[in-house]
Protein backbone atom coordinates (compact mmCIF):
# COMPACT_ATOMS: atom_id res chain seq x y z
CA UNK A 1 0.00 0.00 0.00
CA UNK A 2 1.28 3.46 -0.85
CA UNK A 3 1.31 5.80 2.10
CA UNK A 4 -0.88 8.89 2.26
CA UNK A 5 0.48 12.40 2.50
CA UNK A 6 2.32 12.91 5.75
CA UNK A 7 0.46 15.69 7.54
CA UNK A 8 3.77 17.34 8.47
CA UNK A 9 5.16 17.31 4.93
CA UNK A 10 3.99 19.36 1.98
CA UNK A 11 2.84 17.46 -1.08
CA UNK A 12 5.11 17.45 -4.12
CA UNK A 13 2.64 19.54 -6.09
CA UNK A 14 -0.02 21.94 -4.84
CA UNK A 15 -2.51 21.00 -7.55
CA UNK A 16 -4.82 18.75 -5.55
CA UNK A 17 -8.62 18.54 -5.76
CA UNK A 18 -11.32 17.70 -3.21
CA UNK A 19 -14.43 15.72 -4.13
CA UNK A 20 -17.13 16.17 -1.49
CA UNK A 21 -20.29 14.11 -1.06
CA UNK A 22 -22.38 17.03 0.20
CA UNK A 23 -25.21 15.03 1.75
CA UNK A 24 -22.82 12.60 3.46
CA UNK A 25 -20.87 15.55 4.90
CA UNK A 26 -23.98 17.40 6.06
CA UNK A 27 -25.57 14.34 7.66
CA UNK A 28 -22.26 13.25 9.24
CA UNK A 29 -21.80 16.63 10.91
CA UNK A 30 -25.46 16.75 11.91
CA UNK A 31 -25.22 13.27 13.51
CA UNK A 32 -22.52 14.70 15.78
CA UNK A 33 -24.65 17.78 16.53
CA UNK A 34 -22.09 19.99 14.79
CA UNK A 35 -22.82 22.96 12.59
CA UNK A 36 -20.10 22.86 10.00
CA UNK A 37 -18.52 26.10 8.82
CA UNK A 38 -18.06 25.47 5.10
CA UNK A 39 -15.76 28.47 4.78
CA UNK A 40 -13.43 27.01 7.40
CA UNK A 41 -13.59 23.63 5.69
CA UNK A 42 -12.57 25.17 2.36
CA UNK A 43 -9.66 26.97 4.03
CA UNK A 44 -8.64 23.80 5.84
CA UNK A 45 -8.55 21.87 2.56
CA UNK A 46 -6.59 24.64 0.86
CA UNK A 47 -4.02 25.01 3.63
CA UNK A 48 -3.66 21.40 4.72
CA UNK A 49 -3.84 19.56 1.38
CA UNK A 50 -3.15 22.32 -1.17
CA UNK A 51 -6.62 21.92 -2.66
CA UNK A 52 -6.92 24.22 -5.65
CA UNK A 53 -10.46 23.07 -6.53
CA UNK A 54 -13.12 21.72 -4.19
CA UNK A 55 -16.09 20.09 -5.90
CA UNK A 56 -19.22 19.94 -3.76
CA UNK A 57 -21.70 17.36 -5.09
CA UNK A 58 -25.23 18.09 -3.91
CA UNK A 59 -28.85 17.65 -4.84
CA UNK A 60 -30.36 20.71 -6.52
CA UNK A 61 -33.30 22.49 -4.91
CA UNK A 62 -34.35 25.79 -6.52
CA UNK A 63 -35.22 27.11 -3.04
CA UNK A 64 -31.54 26.99 -2.01
CA UNK A 65 -30.06 29.40 -4.59
CA UNK A 66 -28.80 31.83 -1.94
CA UNK A 67 -27.03 28.98 -0.13
CA UNK A 68 -25.43 27.88 -3.40
CA UNK A 69 -24.17 31.43 -3.91
CA UNK A 70 -22.53 31.33 -0.49
CA UNK A 71 -20.83 28.02 -1.28
CA UNK A 72 -19.51 29.49 -4.53
CA UNK A 73 -18.19 32.55 -2.70
CA UNK A 74 -16.37 30.26 -0.27
CA UNK A 75 -14.61 28.70 -3.25
CA UNK A 76 -16.57 25.54 -3.98
CA UNK A 77 -17.44 24.38 -7.47
CA UNK A 78 -20.95 22.95 -7.28
CA UNK A 79 -21.99 19.83 -9.15
CA UNK A 80 -25.74 19.33 -8.94
CA UNK A 81 -27.89 16.24 -9.14
CA UNK A 82 -31.65 16.55 -9.60
CA UNK A 83 -33.49 15.58 -6.43
CA UNK A 84 -36.27 13.07 -6.00
CA UNK A 85 -39.00 13.88 -3.50
CA UNK A 86 -40.61 11.22 -1.32
CA UNK A 87 -42.54 10.94 1.92
CA UNK A 88 -41.10 9.21 4.97
CA UNK A 89 -42.87 9.11 8.36
CA UNK A 90 -45.32 11.69 7.06
CA UNK A 91 -42.55 14.19 6.22
CA UNK A 92 -41.60 15.31 2.74
CA UNK A 93 -37.99 14.33 2.07
CA UNK A 94 -35.68 14.82 -0.86
CA UNK A 95 -32.77 12.76 -2.10
CA UNK A 96 -30.10 13.62 -4.63
CA UNK A 97 -27.73 10.67 -4.97
CA UNK A 98 -24.42 12.11 -6.20
CA UNK A 99 -22.27 8.97 -6.13
CA UNK A 100 -22.06 8.45 -9.88
CA UNK A 101 -21.28 12.12 -10.56
CA UNK A 102 -18.53 12.19 -7.93
CA UNK A 103 -16.89 9.04 -9.32
CA UNK A 104 -17.18 10.30 -12.89
CA UNK A 105 -15.52 13.62 -12.05
CA UNK A 106 -12.74 12.12 -9.91
CA UNK A 107 -11.91 9.20 -12.22
CA UNK A 108 -12.53 10.72 -15.65
CA UNK A 109 -13.58 14.34 -16.16
CA UNK A 110 -11.06 15.94 -13.77
CA UNK A 111 -8.60 13.04 -13.47
CA UNK A 112 -5.81 14.49 -15.66
CA UNK A 113 -6.06 17.92 -14.02
CA UNK A 114 -5.03 17.10 -10.44
CA UNK A 115 -2.14 15.37 -8.71
CA UNK A 116 -3.97 13.93 -5.71
CA UNK A 117 -7.53 13.85 -4.43
CA UNK A 118 -9.17 14.27 -1.06
CA UNK A 119 -12.49 12.43 -0.91
CA UNK A 120 -14.97 13.55 1.72
CA UNK A 121 -17.42 10.74 2.33
CA UNK A 122 -17.78 7.66 4.47
CA UNK A 123 -19.90 5.89 1.88
CA UNK A 124 -18.74 2.42 0.90
CA UNK A 125 -20.02 2.99 -2.64
CA UNK A 126 -16.79 4.92 -3.22
CA UNK A 127 -14.51 1.97 -2.36
CA UNK A 128 -13.89 1.23 -6.05
CA UNK A 129 -12.91 4.88 -6.66
CA UNK A 130 -10.61 4.87 -3.65
CA UNK A 131 -8.94 1.67 -4.81
CA UNK A 132 -8.47 3.14 -8.30
CA UNK A 133 -6.98 6.38 -6.95
CA UNK A 134 -4.73 4.51 -4.53
CA UNK A 135 -3.32 2.31 -7.30
CA UNK A 136 -2.62 5.43 -9.38
CA UNK A 137 -0.99 7.16 -6.37
CA UNK A 138 -3.65 9.87 -6.55
CA UNK A 139 -5.38 9.34 -3.20
CA UNK A 140 -4.25 11.90 -0.65
CA UNK A 141 -6.86 11.53 2.09
CA UNK A 142 -10.37 10.40 2.93
CA UNK A 143 -12.31 12.50 5.39
CA UNK A 144 -15.12 10.43 6.89
CA UNK A 145 -17.88 12.79 8.09
CA UNK A 146 -19.63 10.47 10.56
CA UNK A 147 -18.17 8.61 13.52
CA UNK A 148 -19.19 5.39 11.79
CA UNK A 149 -18.38 4.81 8.16
CA UNK A 150 -18.66 1.89 5.79
CA UNK A 151 -16.69 -1.27 6.52
CA UNK A 152 -15.76 -1.25 2.83
CA UNK A 153 -13.33 1.58 3.65
CA UNK A 154 -11.25 -0.55 6.04
CA UNK A 155 -8.51 -1.22 3.45
CA UNK A 156 -7.97 2.55 3.38
CA UNK A 157 -7.53 3.14 7.13
CA UNK A 158 -4.12 4.86 6.71
CA UNK A 159 -5.83 7.47 4.54
CA UNK A 160 -8.84 8.13 6.77
CA UNK A 161 -9.27 11.18 8.94
CA UNK A 162 -12.54 11.33 10.82
CA UNK A 163 -14.34 14.64 10.84
CA UNK A 164 -14.69 14.50 14.63
CA UNK A 165 -10.86 14.53 14.90
CA UNK A 166 -10.68 17.93 13.18
CA UNK A 167 -14.12 19.33 13.95
CA UNK A 168 -12.84 21.87 16.47
CA UNK A 169 -11.22 23.68 13.51
CA UNK A 170 -14.34 23.53 11.34
CA UNK A 171 -17.32 24.35 13.56
CA UNK A 172 -19.53 27.30 12.87
CA UNK A 173 -19.13 29.79 15.68
CA UNK A 174 -22.39 30.11 17.65
CA UNK A 175 -22.71 33.81 16.82
CA UNK A 176 -22.13 33.27 13.09
CA UNK A 177 -24.54 31.93 10.52
CA UNK A 178 -23.79 31.02 6.93
CA UNK A 179 -24.10 34.35 5.18
CA UNK A 180 -22.63 35.85 2.08
CA UNK A 181 -18.92 36.51 2.47
CA UNK A 182 -16.27 37.46 -0.03
CA UNK A 183 -13.86 34.78 -1.12
CA UNK A 184 -11.71 32.55 1.08
CA UNK A 185 -8.91 34.92 1.95
CA UNK A 186 -8.54 33.85 5.58
CA UNK A 187 -6.48 31.04 7.04
CA UNK A 188 -7.68 28.03 9.00
CA UNK A 189 -5.60 25.99 11.38
CA UNK A 190 -3.62 23.41 9.35
N, C-alpha and C positions, 0 to 999 in steps of 0.2 A: 504494500500500500504506500502510495506517495503521501508525504506528510503535508498538512495544511500550512498556511502561512503562519509563521511564528509571530505572535502578537507583539513581540518586542522588536522585530525586524521589519523593515519596509519592504514591500514587494518589489520585484525587479522592474516592473513597469506600472505606472499609475493609471493605466487604462483598464480599469475593472468596472464591471456592471453588476447591479443588483436586480434580481427578479423577485418580486414580492407578491405573494398570494394575499391580496388585500383582506378577504373575508377570514382567512385563517389567522392573520395577524390581529385583526380586530377582535375576533372571538377569543383568541388566546389571551390577549391583554384583558378583555372583559372578564374572562373566567378567573383571573387573578385580582379582580376588582381594581384594575389599573386603568387610568385614562392616559393613553399614550400621546405624547407630544410628537407629532409627525415631523415637525421642523427639527427637533432635536435628533430624531432618528435619522433624518437625511444628513445632518451634520456629522453624526456618529459614523455613518457609512462612508462619508467623504473623507473624514479625518483618519479613521481606523483602517479602512480597506482601500482607500484611494478610488472610491466609486465615482466615476465621471458621469454615469447615467444610472438612474434608479427607475425601473419600470414598475409601476403599481398596477396590478391586474385586478379589476373590480367590476362588479355588475353595474350596469348603467341604469340610473333612475333619473328621469328628467327633473324631478323635484330637488335634486342634489347639486345643481349647477354651481351654486356659490361655493359649496364644499370642494368641488372639482377645481374651481379657480384657485382656492387656497392651496390645494395640493400642488398645482402647477407652479404657483409662486414659491413654494418651498423647494422646488426643483425636481419634482417627480414628472415622469412621462407616463401618462395614463393610457392604459390599454383596456378598453371596455368590452364587456360581454353582455348581450341582451339578458335581461332577467326574466324569470318565469315566476308568476305569482301563484300561490296556493294557500289553502287554509289549514292550519294546524292548531288543535285545541281551541277552536273558535276564533283564532287570531289570523289576520291576513299576514302572510310571510312572503318574502321574495328570495329567490336563489339565482345566483349568476355563477355557474361553475366555470372557473377560469383555467383549469388544469391544462387543457389542450393548448390554449393560447400561450400560456407560460412556457410550456415545453417547446412549442414551435419557435417562439422568439429566442429562447436560450440555446436551442440546438440547431437552428437553421437561420432564421432571419437575421439575428444579431451575432451569430456565432463567430464570424470572421472579424468582427469589429472590437472585440474585447480580449484581454489576456486571461483574466480569471473572473469567476462569477461568485457572488454571494446569493444564496437562495434563502428566502425567508418563508418558511412553511414547515410544518411538522407532519404533513400529509404523506402517507406512504405511496400515494399514486405517483410521486416524483422520484421514487427509488431508481427507476430506469434512467431518468435524466441525470441523477446524481452519479450513478455508475458510469454513464457515458462521459460526463465531465471529468470525473476522477481519472478515468483511463487516458483522457486527453490532457491531463495535468491542467485542467481549467477550473477545478473546483477549489475555491478559496475557503468558503465557510458556509455552514448552514446555521441559520438562526431559527430555533424552534420556539414559536410563540407561546405555546401552552406548557404547563409543567409535565404533561404526558403527551407523548408524540408516538407516531406509528412504530411498531416493532420492526417494520421493514427498513427503518433507518439505522438499525443497530450496526450494520457493517460500516457506517460512516461516523461512529462515535468520536473519533479524533477531530472531526470537522465541526461537530455540533457545539454551539453555544446556546444555552437556554435563555430566553428573554428575561426570566426572573433573575438571572445572574448579572444582568446589565440594566435592569429596569430603573434603578435609582438615577441613572443618567438620562433616562428617556421619558420620565413621567411628566405629565402636564401639571404645571404648578397650580395649586388650588385657586389662585386669584386670576388665572389666565384661561381663556377659552380659545378655541381655534377660531381665529379671525384673520382677516386679510393682513398679510405682512409683505414686505418687499424682499424678495430673494432669500438666500441662505448665507448671508455674509458673516454670521457669527461662528463661534467655535464651540463644539461640544467636548466633553471629556473623552480622550481617546480610550 
